[in-house]
Amino acid sequence: MTPPLSAADFFAAKLAFETDPSDLAAARAAGAAPVVIDVRDAASWGQGRIPGAVHIPHPQLPDRIAEVAPALDTEIVVYCWGPACNGATRGALTLARLGYTRVREMIGGFEYWAREGLAVVTDDGRTRRAPDPLTVPAG
């Protein structure tokens, strides 16, 4: 029987496979930009997306991921709508099953990216909304 994971092992593993909007924004600002994949459908993509993200709807991942991540050790962050959407989890699982070894899910998804006041691109251009005080400390 395999011994159960300790709490420390569980949370360390979780952090190895997740990121959040502010950590992704900080990594990008520091020049450590992973490939960011938006797995939502075209209508969702048109409503808003992370600047520089690549749109590959989940069903197309197996056929198109090599266009933007030819090496299996490419650092990739996957996102979908938000906490109530498991599309990023499914996308990250698909990529891991394809052999990609540095895949992370962005928890909070596009919803929390926008709610934290980070830049957003829509089909109408680039914008930024005021940070939601429930997601970003005031002041």
HUBEL-V32677 format. One record per backbone hydrogen bond with DSSP energy under -1.0 kcal/mol. CO is the residue of the C=O (numbers start at 0). NH is the residue of the N-H. Records with the same first field share a line. If there is no record, write none. Layout:
CO = NH / NH
//
This chain:
5 = 9
6 = 10
7 = 11
8 = 12
9 = 13
10 = 14
11 = 15
13 = 16
16 = 104
18 = 106
19 = 23
20 = 24
21 = 25
22 = 26
23 = 27
24 = 28
25 = 29
26 = 31
27 = 30
34 = 76
35 = 53
36 = 78
37 = 55
38 = 57
40 = 44
41 = 45
42 = 46
43 = 47
45 = 122
48 = 120
49 = 52
53 = 37
56 = 59
57 = 60
59 = 63
60 = 64
63 = 66
64 = 67 / 68
70 = 73
71 = 100
74 = 34
75 = 103
76 = 36
77 = 105
78 = 38
79 = 109
80 = 110
81 = 84
85 = 89
86 = 90
87 = 91
88 = 92
89 = 93
90 = 94
91 = 95
92 = 96
93 = 97
94 = 99
95 = 98
101 = 75
103 = 77
104 = 18
105 = 108
107 = 111
108 = 112
109 = 113
110 = 114
111 = 115
112 = 117
113 = 116
114 = 131
119 = 126
120 = 48
121 = 124
124 = 121
126 = 119
131 = 134 / 135
//
